[in-house]
Amino acid sequence: MKNKLTSVLLSVCMLASSVSSAEPSFIVPVVTEEPDVGAAVSPMKKGQTAPFTGVLFSPKATATVITELDSVSDRVAIEVAKSTEDLTAKADFVLNETKTQCTTDKKIISASADARSAQIKLLEDDLKKKEDAAPSRTFWAGLGFMGGVGVAVLTVFGVSKASK
């Protein structure tokens, strides 16, 4: 019975079908590529075939990827904060070290200037004492004049004795 029914249905289909022809400009090219489905998510079970080519993630893998993507901004913020703190600490260290060096140099230079000022004051006091203890300039000028007169008198006296 199945054979007879199949034969009748096949005959009816052949008789009911019509033949058609199309012009070459209306021929639709055969697409061998898969259609673009965009960003699609297709829940699948084991043994099913995928409706498109792509990567199938398990729920755990999807959760991991989503968590990683959500935490990227937080990790970047943490790294930026850490780098900023490190650079700030290094800059503060250099600044404090420079301030300390500057303060130390200032104290050394100030002590050196004070010591030189004290030495200058001591030398000025010694010079004043020696100037006060030494004879005056007029004394030395008078002594030089008297010495010159004495040399001249002795020279005249010696020449006059020698010429006699």
C-alpha angles and dihedrals in degrees: 000000000000091000093053093048092049091050093051093048092049092051093050092049092051094048094045096049120092130211119236135177130201132208115254093246091062096052110121112222116241110251113217095174123086118256119258107255096178119210099351130164117201119185108220138185128214111287097021121123121234120246090220141022113264147097118303116211125199116231090256092050090047090051090049093051092047091048091049092050092047093049097048093086091048092049091048091050090050092049092047091049091048093049091046091051091047093050092044091051091049092048091048090049092051091045093050092045091051092048091050092048090048092050091048093048090048091052091048093049091045092050091048091049091048091050092050091047090052091048091049090049091049092049091047090051091049091049091050091050091050092047090051092047095046122080117265126260093255089057091054091045091051091046090051091049092049091047091052092049090048092051090048093049092047091048091051091046092048094048092048092050091047094051095053 
